Amino acid sequence: MKTKLMLAGLTILAGCTTVSEITPAGDGHYTVTTQVRGGMTPWGEVKATSLKRADEYCNSRGEQMHQVDMQTHGVRGWTPQEAELTFSCLKVE
């Protein structure tokens, strides 16, 4: 019984993470959003997930990711946490 309660508690703390598709934002910029629901995920992890996805996208094009802006929304543990990254991909020279 203790194990089941502990697993249920960990599931609640872990939350559910979703990462949006990369979308064009104009002027050679793109956006990607990471959202975490129902957890106590550190903001650094939420932001890092968006940064990693953007980096993978640019690397797949043979380019390097450049962060333009990062906006965060939500309150950890109370409302969904969201990190919206605006970035560009620069040619590697």
N, C-alpha and C positions, 0 to 999 in steps of 0.2 A: 504494500500500500504506500509506504514512504517513497519507494522508487517511482511509482506512478505520479505522485504529487510533485516530486522533484522534476520529473520529465515535463510535466504540464507547466511548471514554473519556468523552466528553461525555454520552453517553446514560446511562452508569452514574452520573456525577455529578449529572445532572439529576433522576433518580429519578422516581417515579410519585406524583402527588398525587390523593387522593380527598377529597371533601367530603360529609359525611352530609346527610341530609334534616334539616330543622328538626323537632325533636320536643318536645312539651309536657313540662315537668318539674314541673308543679304550682305553685300559688300565683302564677299569671300569668307564670311563668318558662319559658324555652325553652332547649334545648341544640342545639349544632351542633359537629361534630368534624371537624377536618382531619387527615388522616394522610398522611405522606410516607414512602415506602419506597425504600430503595436509593439515597439521595442524600446530599449534603452541603449541604442547604438551610439557610440561616440561620434560627434560631428566630424572628426578627422576621417573616420571610416566612410561616412556618407559622401564627403567631398572626394576622397580618394577613389571611390567607385566611379564617379563621373570622370575624373581625370584619367583613370586607367582606360575607360571605354573610348574617350577622345584620343588618347595616345595610340591605342590599337587601330583606330580608324585612320589616323594620319600615317602611321607606319605601314598600313596595308597599301597606301598610295605612294610609298617611298618618300614621305615627307615627315617633318617634325611638328609636333603639336605646340602651339603657342596659346597660353591662356589669355583671354581678353578680359573676362569678367566672371565672377562667381557670386551668385545670390543664394542665400539660405532662407528657408521659411519653416515655421513650426516650432514646437516646444517639445524637447525630448521627454518621452514618457507620457505626454498629454495629447499632443496632436501629431499627425504625420510629419516626419522630418523630410525636407526636400532640398536638394542642392541642384541648382540650375547653372550649368557651365556654358559660357559662350567662348568659343575658341576659333582659331584659324589653323590651317596647315601650311607650313612654310617649306619651300624646297630646301633640301640639304645640299650644301655646297662643299 
